Amino acid sequence: MAERRSSKQLTLQNRLKAWADKTREQADKLEPGPARDALLKKIEQAEKAARFDAWSRSSGLQPPVDPRDPSE
């Protein structure tokens, strides 16, 4: 039987967060090294994409802030 799509579609932010959470669990199981570093980099990119999506959908757009910059 064919799978049916859920009538409740997840937002891009929710899909990115779910993927990042699942991938972080995989990365946590890996030994430190290039494979783990690559997964962590992809997770960071997904989190940035989710923040950008939230920013682009917000009313009264504000410039994006770098969460690593303590002066902002």
PDB file of N, CA, C and O in Angstrom:
ATOM      1  N   MET A   1       0.842  -1.169   0.000  1.00  0.00           N
ATOM      2  CA  MET A   1       0.000   0.000   0.000  1.00  0.00           C
ATOM      3  C   MET A   1       0.893   1.240   0.000  1.00  0.00           C
ATOM      4  O   MET A   1       1.887   1.293   0.724  1.00  0.00           O
ATOM      5  N   ALA A   2       0.544   2.216  -0.798  1.00  0.00           N
ATOM      6  CA  ALA A   2       1.339   3.440  -0.905  1.00  0.00           C
ATOM      7  C   ALA A   2       1.206   4.261   0.375  1.00  0.00           C
ATOM      8  O   ALA A   2       0.150   4.308   1.005  1.00  0.00           O
ATOM      9  N   GLU A   3       2.312   4.902   0.733  1.00  0.00           N
ATOM     10  CA  GLU A   3       2.278   5.757   1.922  1.00  0.00           C
ATOM     11  C   GLU A   3       1.527   7.036   1.598  1.00  0.00           C
ATOM     12  O   GLU A   3       1.625   7.572   0.494  1.00  0.00           O
ATOM     13  N   ARG A   4       0.786   7.509   2.567  1.00  0.00           N
ATOM     14  CA  ARG A   4       0.079   8.772   2.395  1.00  0.00           C
ATOM     15  C   ARG A   4       0.864   9.864   3.094  1.00  0.00           C
ATOM     16  O   ARG A   4       1.441   9.662   4.163  1.00  0.00           O
ATOM     17  N   ARG A   5       0.870  11.001   2.475  1.00  0.00           N
ATOM     18  CA  ARG A   5       1.516  12.143   3.112  1.00  0.00           C
ATOM     19  C   ARG A   5       0.611  12.658   4.218  1.00  0.00           C
ATOM     20  O   ARG A   5      -0.614  12.670   4.098  1.00  0.00           O
ATOM     21  N   SER A   6       1.238  13.071   5.270  1.00  0.00           N
ATOM     22  CA  SER A   6       0.481  13.643   6.369  1.00  0.00           C
ATOM     23  C   SER A   6      -0.162  14.944   5.904  1.00  0.00           C
ATOM     24  O   SER A   6       0.441  15.718   5.162  1.00  0.00           O
ATOM     25  N   SER A   7      -1.378  15.169   6.345  1.00  0.00           N
ATOM     26  CA  SER A   7      -2.040  16.414   5.967  1.00  0.00           C
ATOM     27  C   SER A   7      -1.393  17.600   6.673  1.00  0.00           C
ATOM     28  O   SER A   7      -1.573  18.747   6.263  1.00  0.00           O
ATOM     29  N   LYS A   8      -0.652  17.326   7.718  1.00  0.00           N
ATOM     30  CA  LYS A   8       0.034  18.387   8.452  1.00  0.00           C
ATOM     31  C   LYS A   8       1.472  18.473   7.941  1.00  0.00           C
ATOM     32  O   LYS A   8       2.317  17.652   8.297  1.00  0.00           O
ATOM     33  N   GLN A   9       1.734  19.462   7.114  1.00  0.00           N
ATOM     34  CA  GLN A   9       3.070  19.646   6.563  1.00  0.00           C
ATOM     35  C   GLN A   9       3.939  20.377   7.583  1.00  0.00           C
ATOM     36  O   GLN A   9       3.502  21.339   8.214  1.00  0.00           O
ATOM     37  N   LEU A  10       5.154  19.911   7.731  1.00  0.00           N
ATOM     38  CA  LEU A  10       6.093  20.572   8.623  1.00  0.00           C
ATOM     39  C   LEU A  10       6.705  21.772   7.917  1.00  0.00           C
ATOM     40  O   LEU A  10       6.900  21.760   6.701  1.00  0.00           O
ATOM     41  N   THR A  11       7.003  22.798   8.687  1.00  0.00           N
ATOM     42  CA  THR A  11       7.657  23.964   8.108  1.00  0.00           C
ATOM     43  C   THR A  11       9.110  23.617   7.807  1.00  0.00           C
ATOM     44  O   THR A  11       9.647  22.629   8.309  1.00  0.00           O
ATOM     45  N   LEU A  12       9.725  24.439   6.990  1.00  0.00           N
ATOM     46  CA  LEU A  12      11.138  24.239   6.682  1.00  0.00           C
ATOM     47  C   LEU A  12      11.960  24.259   7.967  1.00  0.00           C
ATOM     48  O   LEU A  12      12.858  23.437   8.147  1.00  0.00           O
ATOM     49  N   GLN A  13      11.653  25.192   8.853  1.00  0.00           N
ATOM     50  CA  GLN A  13      12.382  25.269  10.130  1.00  0.00           C
ATOM     51  C   GLN A  13      12.259  23.968  10.910  1.00  0.00           C
ATOM     52  O   GLN A  13      13.252  23.466  11.439  1.00  0.00           O
ATOM     53  N   ASN A  14      11.056  23.420  10.986  1.00  0.00           N
ATOM     54  CA  ASN A  14      10.849  22.178  11.737  1.00  0.00           C
ATOM     55  C   ASN A  14      11.562  21.001  11.093  1.00  0.00           C
ATOM     56  O   ASN A  14      12.129  20.155  11.784  1.00  0.00           O
ATOM     57  N   ARG A  15      11.531  20.951   9.758  1.00  0.00           N
ATOM     58  CA  ARG A  15      12.231  19.863   9.067  1.00  0.00           C
ATOM     59  C   ARG A  15      13.736  19.966   9.279  1.00  0.00           C
ATOM     60  O   ARG A  15      14.402  18.958   9.516  1.00  0.00           O
ATOM     61  N   LEU A  16      14.276  21.185   9.193  1.00  0.00           N
ATOM     62  CA  LEU A  16      15.715  21.368   9.411  1.00  0.00           C
ATOM     63  C   LEU A  16      16.101  21.014  10.841  1.00  0.00           C
ATOM     64  O   LEU A  16      17.134  20.383  11.070  1.00  0.00           O
ATOM     65  N   LYS A  17      15.276  21.418  11.805  1.00  0.00           N
ATOM     66  CA  LYS A  17      15.576  21.113  13.203  1.00  0.00           C
ATOM     67  C   LYS A  17      15.532  19.608  13.447  1.00  0.00           C
ATOM     68  O   LYS A  17      16.401  19.062  14.126  1.00  0.00           O
ATOM     69  N   ALA A  18      14.522  18.939  12.896  1.00  0.00           N
ATOM     70  CA  ALA A  18      14.416  17.487  13.073  1.00  0.00           C
ATOM     71  C   ALA A  18      15.617  16.785  12.456  1.00  0.00           C
ATOM     72  O   ALA A  18      16.175  15.862  13.049  1.00  0.00           O
ATOM     73  N   TRP A  19      16.011  17.222  11.266  1.00  0.00           N
ATOM     74  CA  TRP A  19      17.176  16.621  10.610  1.00  0.00           C
ATOM     75  C   TRP A  19      18.438  16.875  11.433  1.00  0.00           C
ATOM     76  O   TRP A  19      19.250  15.970  11.620  1.00  0.00           O
ATOM     77  N   ALA A  20      18.603  18.099  11.920  1.00  0.00           N
ATOM     78  CA  ALA A  20      19.793  18.434  12.706  1.00  0.00           C
ATOM     79  C   ALA A  20      19.836  17.614  13.993  1.00  0.00           C
ATOM     80  O   ALA A  20      20.900  17.133  14.383  1.00  0.00           O
ATOM     81  N   ASP A  21      18.699  17.451  14.651  1.00  0.00           N
ATOM     82  CA  ASP A  21      18.661  16.659  15.889  1.00  0.00           C
ATOM     83  C   ASP A  21      19.041  15.204  15.623  1.00  0.00           C
ATOM     84  O   ASP A  21      19.830  14.613  16.360  1.00  0.00           O
ATOM     85  N   LYS A  22      18.472  14.638  14.563  1.00  0.00           N
ATOM     86  CA  LYS A  22      18.763  13.243  14.217  1.00  0.00           C
ATOM     87  C   LYS A  22      20.238  13.084  13.836  1.00  0.00           C
ATOM     88  O   LYS A  22      20.890  12.120  14.239  1.00  0.00           O
ATOM     89  N   THR A  23      20.746  14.020  13.073  1.00  0.00           N
ATOM     90  CA  THR A  23      22.131  13.950  12.624  1.00  0.00           C
ATOM     91  C   THR A  23      23.092  14.178  13.782  1.00  0.00           C
ATOM     92  O   THR A  23      24.167  13.579  13.822  1.00  0.00           O
ATOM     93  N   ARG A  24      22.715  15.040  14.725  1.00  0.00           N
ATOM     94  CA  ARG A  24      23.572  15.272  15.897  1.00  0.00           C
ATOM     95  C   ARG A  24      23.701  13.985  16.722  1.00  0.00           C
ATOM     96  O   ARG A  24      24.771  13.694  17.256  1.00  0.00           O
ATOM     97  N   GLU A  25      22.613  13.219  16.822  1.00  0.00           N
ATOM     98  CA  GLU A  25      22.680  11.931  17.526  1.00  0.00           C
ATOM     99  C   GLU A  25      23.667  10.998  16.835  1.00  0.00           C
ATOM    100  O   GLU A  25      24.431  10.292  17.493  1.00  0.00           O
ATOM    101  N   GLN A  26      23.648  11.000  15.502  1.00  0.00           N
ATOM    102  CA  GLN A  26      24.596  10.170  14.753  1.00  0.00           C
ATOM    103  C   GLN A  26      26.025  10.653  14.979  1.00  0.00           C
ATOM    104  O   GLN A  26      26.931   9.843  15.175  1.00  0.00           O
ATOM    105  N   ALA A  27      26.226  11.960  14.953  1.00  0.00           N
ATOM    106  CA  ALA A  27      27.570  12.519  15.129  1.00  0.00           C
ATOM    107  C   ALA A  27      28.100  12.223  16.525  1.00  0.00           C
ATOM    108  O   ALA A  27      29.295  11.984  16.699  1.00  0.00           O
ATOM    109  N   ASP A  28      27.220  12.237  17.516  1.00  0.00           N
ATOM    110  CA  ASP A  28      27.644  11.965  18.892  1.00  0.00           C
ATOM    111  C   ASP A  28      28.168  10.542  19.059  1.00  0.00           C
ATOM    112  O   ASP A  28      28.957  10.267  19.962  1.00  0.00           O
ATOM    113  N   LYS A  29      27.729   9.647  18.191  1.00  0.00           N
ATOM    114  CA  LYS A  29      28.168   8.252  18.278  1.00  0.00           C
ATOM    115  C   LYS A  29      29.506   8.021  17.582  1.00  0.00           C
ATOM    116  O   LYS A  29      30.136   6.980  17.774  1.00  0.00           O
ATOM    117  N   LEU A  30      29.939   8.986  16.778  1.00  0.00           N
ATOM    118  CA  LEU A  30      31.187   8.834  16.035  1.00  0.00           C
ATOM    119  C   LEU A  30      32.384   9.285  16.863  1.00  0.00           C
ATOM    120  O   LEU A  30      32.277  10.151  17.731  1.00  0.00           O
ATOM    121  N   GLU A  31      33.512   8.679  16.570  1.00  0.00           N
ATOM    122  CA  GLU A  31      34.768   9.114  17.171  1.00  0.00           C
ATOM    123  C   GLU A  31      35.159  10.447  16.531  1.00  0.00           C
ATOM    124  O   GLU A  31      34.795  10.710  15.385  1.00  0.00           O
ATOM    125  N   PRO A  32      35.896  11.290  17.260  1.00  0.00           N
ATOM    126  CA  PRO A  32      36.374  12.535  16.652  1.00  0.00           C
ATOM    127  C   PRO A  32      37.175  12.234  15.383  1.00  0.00           C
ATOM    128  O   PRO A  32      37.998  11.320  15.357  1.00  0.00           O
ATOM    129  N   GLY A  33      36.925  12.998  14.357  1.00  0.00           N
ATOM    130  CA  GLY A  33      37.620  12.800  13.091  1.00  0.00           C
ATOM    131  C   GLY A  33      36.887  13.488  11.958  1.00  0.00           C
ATOM    132  O   GLY A  33      35.919  14.212  12.191  1.00  0.00           O
ATOM    133  N   PRO A  34      37.339  13.268  10.731  1.00  0.00           N
ATOM    134  CA  PRO A  34      36.766  13.968   9.579  1.00  0.00           C
ATOM    135  C   PRO A  34      35.279  13.681   9.342  1.00  0.00           C
ATOM    136  O   PRO A  34      34.531  14.585   8.971  1.00  0.00           O
ATOM    137  N   ALA A  35      34.849  12.452   9.550  1.00  0.00           N
ATOM    138  CA  ALA A  35      33.438  12.117   9.317  1.00  0.00           C
ATOM    139  C   ALA A  35      32.542  12.868  10.300  1.00  0.00           C
ATOM    140  O   ALA A  35      31.506  13.412   9.917  1.00  0.00           O
ATOM    141  N   ARG A  36      32.943  12.895  11.553  1.00  0.00           N
ATOM    142  CA  ARG A  36      32.169  13.605  12.581  1.00  0.00           C
ATOM    143  C   ARG A  36      32.183  15.109  12.305  1.00  0.00           C
ATOM    144  O   ARG A  36      31.156  15.778  12.417  1.00  0.00           O
ATOM    145  N   ASP A  37      33.353  15.632  11.946  1.00  0.00           N
ATOM    146  CA  ASP A  37      33.466  17.058  11.644  1.00  0.00           C
ATOM    147  C   ASP A  37      32.561  17.448  10.479  1.00  0.00           C
ATOM    148  O   ASP A  37      31.938  18.509  10.501  1.00  0.00           O
ATOM    149  N   ALA A  38      32.490  16.590   9.460  1.00  0.00           N
ATOM    150  CA  ALA A  38      31.640  16.870   8.301  1.00  0.00           C
ATOM    151  C   ALA A  38      30.167  16.917   8.708  1.00  0.00           C
ATOM    152  O   ALA A  38      29.425  17.788   8.254  1.00  0.00           O
ATOM    153  N   LEU A  39      29.745  15.984   9.560  1.00  0.00           N
ATOM    154  CA  LEU A  39      28.351  15.997  10.025  1.00  0.00           C
ATOM    155  C   LEU A  39      28.062  17.250  10.839  1.00  0.00           C
ATOM    156  O   LEU A  39      27.015  17.874  10.671  1.00  0.00           O
ATOM    157  N   LEU A  40      28.984  17.620  11.718  1.00  0.00           N
ATOM    158  CA  LEU A  40      28.776  18.813  12.538  1.00  0.00           C
ATOM    159  C   LEU A  40      28.697  20.068  11.675  1.00  0.00           C
ATOM    160  O   LEU A  40      27.935  20.986  11.980  1.00  0.00           O
ATOM    161  N   LYS A  41      29.478  20.111  10.606  1.00  0.00           N
ATOM    162  CA  LYS A  41      29.428  21.256   9.696  1.00  0.00           C
ATOM    163  C   LYS A  41      28.072  21.318   8.995  1.00  0.00           C
ATOM    164  O   LYS A  41      27.505  22.399   8.838  1.00  0.00           O
ATOM    165  N   LYS A  42      27.551  20.168   8.574  1.00  0.00           N
ATOM    166  CA  LYS A  42      26.239  20.134   7.924  1.00  0.00           C
ATOM    167  C   LYS A  42      25.137  20.550   8.898  1.00  0.00           C
ATOM    168  O   LYS A  42      24.184  21.228   8.514  1.00  0.00           O
ATOM    169  N   ILE A  43      25.274  20.142  10.151  1.00  0.00           N
ATOM    170  CA  ILE A  43      24.300  20.535  11.174  1.00  0.00           C
ATOM    171  C   ILE A  43      24.309  22.050  11.339  1.00  0.00           C
ATOM    172  O   ILE A  43      23.255  22.682  11.401  1.00  0.00           O
ATOM    173  N   GLU A  44      25.504  22.626  11.410  1.00  0.00           N
ATOM    174  CA  GLU A  44      25.627  24.081  11.549  1.00  0.00           C
ATOM    175  C   GLU A  44      24.980  24.790  10.359  1.00  0.00           C
ATOM    176  O   GLU A  44      24.309  25.807  10.534  1.00  0.00           O
ATOM    177  N   GLN A  45      25.177  24.261   9.155  1.00  0.00           N
ATOM    178  CA  GLN A  45      24.572  24.857   7.965  1.00  0.00           C
ATOM    179  C   GLN A  45      23.047  24.776   8.028  1.00  0.00           C
ATOM    180  O   GLN A  45      22.360  25.725   7.650  1.00  0.00           O
ATOM    181  N   ALA A  46      22.520  23.660   8.499  1.00  0.00           N
ATOM    182  CA  ALA A  46      21.066  23.506   8.617  1.00  0.00           C
ATOM    183  C   ALA A  46      20.505  24.485   9.638  1.00  0.00           C
ATOM    184  O   ALA A  46      19.440  25.063   9.423  1.00  0.00           O
ATOM    185  N   GLU A  47      21.213  24.676  10.744  1.00  0.00           N
ATOM    186  CA  GLU A  47      20.761  25.620  11.765  1.00  0.00           C
ATOM    187  C   GLU A  47      20.790  27.052  11.233  1.00  0.00           C
ATOM    188  O   GLU A  47      19.896  27.845  11.529  1.00  0.00           O
ATOM    189  N   LYS A  48      21.814  27.381  10.451  1.00  0.00           N
ATOM    190  CA  LYS A  48      21.879  28.712   9.835  1.00  0.00           C
ATOM    191  C   LYS A  48      20.725  28.900   8.861  1.00  0.00           C
ATOM    192  O   LYS A  48      20.116  29.969   8.814  1.00  0.00           O
ATOM    193  N   ALA A  49      20.425  27.871   8.089  1.00  0.00           N
ATOM    194  CA  ALA A  49      19.326  27.948   7.128  1.00  0.00           C
ATOM    195  C   ALA A  49      17.997  28.155   7.851  1.00  0.00           C
ATOM    196  O   ALA A  49      17.151  28.917   7.383  1.00  0.00           O
ATOM    197  N   ALA A  50      17.807  27.490   8.978  1.00  0.00           N
ATOM    198  CA  ALA A  50      16.570  27.651   9.749  1.00  0.00           C
ATOM    199  C   ALA A  50      16.460  29.073  10.289  1.00  0.00           C
ATOM    200  O   ALA A  50      15.383  29.670  10.262  1.00  0.00           O
ATOM    201  N   ARG A  51      17.579  29.617  10.783  1.00  0.00           N
ATOM    202  CA  ARG A  51      17.564  31.000  11.281  1.00  0.00           C
ATOM    203  C   ARG A  51      17.273  31.981  10.144  1.00  0.00           C
ATOM    204  O   ARG A  51      16.514  32.934  10.317  1.00  0.00           O
ATOM    205  N   PHE A  52      17.881  31.741   8.985  1.00  0.00           N
ATOM    206  CA  PHE A  52      17.634  32.614   7.838  1.00  0.00           C
ATOM    207  C   PHE A  52      16.168  32.543   7.426  1.00  0.00           C
ATOM    208  O   PHE A  52      15.559  33.570   7.124  1.00  0.00           O
ATOM    209  N   ASP A  53      15.600  31.349   7.411  1.00  0.00           N
ATOM    210  CA  ASP A  53      14.201  31.192   7.044  1.00  0.00           C
ATOM    211  C   ASP A  53      13.308  31.952   8.019  1.00  0.00           C
ATOM    212  O   ASP A  53      12.372  32.635   7.605  1.00  0.00           O
ATOM    213  N   ALA A  54      13.596  31.834   9.309  1.00  0.00           N
ATOM    214  CA  ALA A  54      12.804  32.552  10.312  1.00  0.00           C
ATOM    215  C   ALA A  54      12.933  34.058  10.104  1.00  0.00           C
ATOM    216  O   ALA A  54      11.943  34.788  10.171  1.00  0.00           O
ATOM    217  N   TRP A  55      14.146  34.514   9.855  1.00  0.00           N
ATOM    218  CA  TRP A  55      14.381  35.940   9.634  1.00  0.00           C
ATOM    219  C   TRP A  55      13.633  36.420   8.395  1.00  0.00           C
ATOM    220  O   TRP A  55      13.006  37.479   8.416  1.00  0.00           O
ATOM    221  N   SER A  56      13.699  35.638   7.313  1.00  0.00           N
ATOM    222  CA  SER A  56      13.082  36.074   6.055  1.00  0.00           C
ATOM    223  C   SER A  56      11.563  36.108   6.145  1.00  0.00           C
ATOM    224  O   SER A  56      10.919  36.825   5.380  1.00  0.00           O
ATOM    225  N   ARG A  57      10.983  35.353   7.057  1.00  0.00           N
ATOM    226  CA  ARG A  57       9.531  35.322   7.219  1.00  0.00           C
ATOM    227  C   ARG A  57       9.034  36.318   8.269  1.00  0.00           C
ATOM    228  O   ARG A  57       7.827  36.513   8.410  1.00  0.00           O
ATOM    229  N   SER A  58       9.940  36.939   8.994  1.00  0.00           N
ATOM    230  CA  SER A  58       9.522  37.825  10.080  1.00  0.00           C
ATOM    231  C   SER A  58       9.019  39.156   9.529  1.00  0.00           C
ATOM    232  O   SER A  58       9.407  39.591   8.444  1.00  0.00           O
ATOM    233  N   SER A  59       8.145  39.787  10.306  1.00  0.00           N
ATOM    234  CA  SER A  59       7.701  41.123   9.930  1.00  0.00           C
ATOM    235  C   SER A  59       8.736  42.111  10.445  1.00  0.00           C
ATOM    236  O   SER A  59       9.378  41.865  11.466  1.00  0.00           O
ATOM    237  N   GLY A  60       8.896  43.198   9.763  1.00  0.00           N
ATOM    238  CA  GLY A  60       9.885  44.185  10.179  1.00  0.00           C
ATOM    239  C   GLY A  60      11.284  43.604  10.148  1.00  0.00           C
ATOM    240  O   GLY A  60      11.960  43.548  11.175  1.00  0.00           O
ATOM    241  N   LEU A  61      11.718  43.174   8.983  1.00  0.00           N
ATOM    242  CA  LEU A  61      13.007  42.497   8.856  1.00  0.00           C
ATOM    243  C   LEU A  61      14.127  43.276   9.529  1.00  0.00           C
ATOM    244  O   LEU A  61      14.254  44.489   9.362  1.00  0.00           O
ATOM    245  N   GLN A  62      14.918  42.568  10.277  1.00  0.00           N
ATOM    246  CA  GLN A  62      16.102  43.109  10.925  1.00  0.00           C
ATOM    247  C   GLN A  62      17.306  42.401  10.336  1.00  0.00           C
ATOM    248  O   GLN A  62      17.190  41.265   9.878  1.00  0.00           O
ATOM    249  N   PRO A  63      18.473  43.059  10.339  1.00  0.00           N
ATOM    250  CA  PRO A  63      19.652  42.365   9.827  1.00  0.00           C
ATOM    251  C   PRO A  63      19.929  41.117  10.652  1.00  0.00           C
ATOM    252  O   PRO A  63      19.731  41.125  11.867  1.00  0.00           O
ATOM    253  N   PRO A  64      20.382  40.045  10.013  1.00  0.00           N
ATOM    254  CA  PRO A  64      20.692  38.833  10.773  1.00  0.00           C
ATOM    255  C   PRO A  64      21.839  39.082  11.737  1.00  0.00           C
ATOM    256  O   PRO A  64      22.732  39.882  11.457  1.00  0.00           O
ATOM    257  N   VAL A  65      21.814  38.397  12.871  1.00  0.00           N
ATOM    258  CA  VAL A  65      22.890  38.521  13.858  1.00  0.00           C
ATOM    259  C   VAL A  65      23.647  37.212  13.927  1.00  0.00           C
ATOM    260  O   VAL A  65      23.089  36.132  13.740  1.00  0.00           O
ATOM    261  N   ASP A  66      24.922  37.338  14.200  1.00  0.00           N
ATOM    262  CA  ASP A  66      25.777  36.165  14.359  1.00  0.00           C
ATOM    263  C   ASP A  66      25.703  35.754  15.827  1.00  0.00           C
ATOM    264  O   ASP A  66      26.137  36.514  16.693  1.00  0.00           O
ATOM    265  N   PRO A  67      25.161  34.562  16.131  1.00  0.00           N
ATOM    266  CA  PRO A  67      25.022  34.150  17.534  1.00  0.00           C
ATOM    267  C   PRO A  67      26.363  33.969  18.231  1.00  0.00           C
ATOM    268  O   PRO A  67      26.418  33.895  19.458  1.00  0.00           O
ATOM    269  N   ARG A  68      27.437  33.899  17.465  1.00  0.00           N
ATOM    270  CA  ARG A  68      28.761  33.733  18.068  1.00  0.00           C
ATOM    271  C   ARG A  68      29.399  35.059  18.429  1.00  0.00           C
ATOM    272  O   ARG A  68      30.443  35.083  19.082  1.00  0.00           O
ATOM    273  N   ASP A  69      28.780  36.187  18.007  1.00  0.00           N
ATOM    274  CA  ASP A  69      29.340  37.506  18.272  1.00  0.00           C
ATOM    275  C   ASP A  69      28.721  38.063  19.549  1.00  0.00           C
ATOM    276  O   ASP A  69      27.546  38.431  19.548  1.00  0.00           O
ATOM    277  N   PRO A  70      29.488  38.133  20.644  1.00  0.00           N
ATOM    278  CA  PRO A  70      28.928  38.579  21.926  1.00  0.00           C
ATOM    279  C   PRO A  70      28.562  40.060  21.951  1.00  0.00           C
ATOM    280  O   PRO A  70      27.834  40.484  22.848  1.00  0.00           O
ATOM    281  N   SER A  71      29.039  40.858  21.006  1.00  0.00           N
ATOM    282  CA  SER A  71      28.749  42.286  21.025  1.00  0.00           C
ATOM    283  C   SER A  71      27.351  42.606  20.511  1.00  0.00           C
ATOM    284  O   SER A  71      26.890  43.739  20.641  1.00  0.00           O
ATOM    285  N   GLU A  72      26.677  41.627  19.934  1.00  0.00           N
ATOM    286  CA  GLU A  72      25.336  41.885  19.384  1.00  0.00           C
ATOM    287  C   GLU A  72      24.262  41.432  20.314  1.00  0.00           C
ATOM    288  O   GLU A  72      23.078  41.574  20.006  1.00  0.00           O
TER     289      GLU A  72
END
